[in-house]
Amino acid sequence: MSNLPNDDKPARDADYWAQPVTTLQMAAMPAEAINLNVQGRQLTGPLRGFGQLWQKSYSVSLPGADVKPAEVIQVWKENFPKCWPAGNRFYAPLASIAPGEVALLNLAAPGGMPLSNGIMVIYADDVSFSFMTPQGHMFAGMITFSAQTEDEVTVAQIQALIRAGDPLYELGCRVGIVHKLEDRFCQGTLWNLAAAFGVTGVVQQTTVCIDPRLQWAEVRNIWHNAAIRSGLYTPVRLLRRWWRR
């Protein structure tokens, strides 16, 4: 028996959490991936964003699907890129959805411009996993994917605690563009997940503004804005593609 005081014992779920990191490090990615705005960036939780703080929950029931929450999460982890709406790419890390892994995102932004960013897996167990966003992401925050049983029916859920990363993203939220993109993306992901189990899902959504204030101390986050940097890189990418041809 250990003689260590209870406070010195490792937490039972310690293996499910990522180790703290100073900056993100990217593994090698496929040649077609646009690898920007991740390497060397810091993580930004909800406290480090600029805009209003929102809590959003999206859920879909899987009636008729004889699956347990752990089975849903296993399928979700193994097929996470396939669950994304068309036009968006999730380049999974070598270890897939595991604590500490960093993934690259190439998202379909308005106007057809690909937006390059990433996420880090900060937690993953049998019935849930969570991502945290880096500097430059549309939102500063944490997104959790989970499954549970409600009234003998398995329910898959996405929960987001997020702020707009900088003033430009916050402006996009105020005019409705950014929030609509986020809502459409999460709803589409759950529809695709439900379809994988043969269910035509009806997504339920709740949105609550936790803190309406702006965090002006974080206004300089705009320096890392992934949309601006991706836009500036687009002509370079097209020129390189033309040169190779």
N, C-alpha and C positions, 0 to 999 in steps of 0.2 A: 504493500500500500504506500502511496506517495505521502511524504511528510510535508509537502508544500502546502502553504495556506491556500484556501479556496481561490483567493484573488490572483494567485500566481499560476493557477492551472490554465492551460490553453482552453479557449472556448470550444464547445463541442462542434460548432459549425465553422471553426477557423479555416478548415480546408476549402470551404466554399467561397471565401473572400480573397480578392486579389491583394497582393502585397502593395504597399504604398510605392509610388513612383514619382520622380521629380519631373520627367518629361517622357513623352511617348516615343517608342521606337518601332518602326515598321519593318516587317519581314519582306522578303522579295515578293513582288506582285507580278501577275501576268503582263505581258507587253502591252495589251490593249487597255489596261487600267490607267486612269489618270490619277497619278499619285502625288497629290498636293495637300498642303494644309494639315498634315498629321505629324510628320517627323519633327521631333523636338518641341512639339506643342505641350502645354500643360493642360490638365483636366480642369474643367470649370463646372462645379456643382451649382445648384440653384442660388447659392449665396453670392456667386461671382458674376451673375448676369446683370444686364442693365435694365430690362423692362419689368413690367408687371409680373407678379408671380401667379402662375396658373396651376391648378390640379385638374387633369383630364383623365377620365376613365372610359375605356371602350371595352365592351364585352359581347361575347356571342355564345349562346347555348348550343349544345350538340345533342338534341333529342334524337333518340333512336340509334345513336352511335354507342356501341358497347365498349367504351374506352374509359380508363381511369385517368385522373389528372397526370400521373407520372408518364403514362403512355403518350398523352397529348404533348407534354413538354419534350419527350424524347423525339417524337416526330418533328416537332417544331424546330428543335435544335438541328436535327439532321437535314432538314429541308428549308432552313430559314431563308436562303436566297430565293427559293422557288415561291415562297409565300408573298414576296414583295410584289407590288403592282408593276405592270409592264413599263419598261423604259427606265427602271431603276436597277442598279447593280450593287450587290453586297459581296465583296471579295472576302470570304471567310479566312481566318487565320488557319495555320496548319493544324492546330489542336481543336478547331471548330469553336463552339461556344463553351469556353472554359475560363475560369477566373484568371485575370491578368492578360488575356489575349487582346490584341488590337486588330480591328478590322477596317478595311478601306471602303468608303461609300462613294459611288458615282450616282448622283441623283438627277432626275429630270427636272430642271428648273424651267420657269416660264420663258417662252421664246426659243425653247429647244437647246439652250445652253446647258451642258453637263456641269453640275456642281460637285466638286471633289471635296470630301471631308472624311471623317472617320469616327469611330467610337472605341471605348475600352470596356471589356466585360469586367465589372467590378464584383459580381456575385453570380453564382450558378449552383443550384442544387437540383433535386429530382423533380420539383414542382414549380420552379421559377428560375429566372435569370434576369440580371439587370445590367444596363449599359449606362455609362457616363460620357458626356460629350467633351470634346477638347475646345480650346480657343479657336474662334472663327466659325464655329457651328452656328446654325440658325438659332438654336436654343442652348442656353446654359442650363443643364439640369440632369435629371436621372429618369430613365424609362425602365419600367419593370414589366416583364412578360410572365404570366402565371396561369395556373389552372387549378380549379377547385370543384368540389361537388356541392351543388345547391338543389335541394329537393330531389335527390337521386339522379340529377342530370349534371353531366360535366360541363363546366363553363370555362372558356378561355378568355383571358383578359389582358389588356394593355393599360398600364397606369403611368402617367407622365407628370412629374413635378418640374416645371420648366419656366424660365424667363427668356425673353428675347435677348440674344447675346449682346447686341449693341444698338445704338440709336437708329441705324438704318433698318435693321430687322424689326425693331419696335414700331417704326413707321409702317412697315409692311403688315404688322399685326393690327395696327389701328385701322387700316383701310380694309382689313379682312383677308388679304391675300395669303399671308403666312399661315394664319390659323386654318383657313380653308384647305391649304395644301397639306398641313399636318393631319387634319381630320380625315381628308380623303385618303391619305396614305395609310393611316392606322385602320380605317374601316376596310379598305381594300385588302390589307394584310389579313385581317380576321376573316373576311369572306373567303379568301383563298385557303386559309387554314381549315375552315369549316368544310370547304369543298373537298379537301384531301380525305375527309372522313365521310364523304357522301352526304353532307348536310348542306342545304341551302340556308345559309345563316342570315339572321336579322340582327344587325349590330345595334346595341344600345349605347348611348353616350351621355355622360354627365360632365359639365364644365363649371368650375368654380374659381373665381378670382380670389386668391388667398391674400395677396398684398397688392393694392392698386398703385403703390408708390414706385417711382423710378429711382434707380440707384446711380446717381450722377457721378459717384466716385469711380464707376466702371465705364465711363464714357469712352475711354481710350481703347476699349475692346475692339473698336471699329478698325484699328490697325490690322487685326488678324482676320477681318471679315472674309470668309471663304468664298462668298458670292463675288465680291470684287476681285479677289485674286484669281478665281477661276475664269472670270470674264476677261481679265487682262491676259491670261494664258491661252485663251481660245485661239487668237490669231497665230500665236506661236505654234500651237498644236496643228492647225490647218496647214501652216507653211511647212512644217516638218513632214506631214503626210504627203503634201505635194512633192517635196524634194525626194522622198523615198521612191515615189512613182517615176 
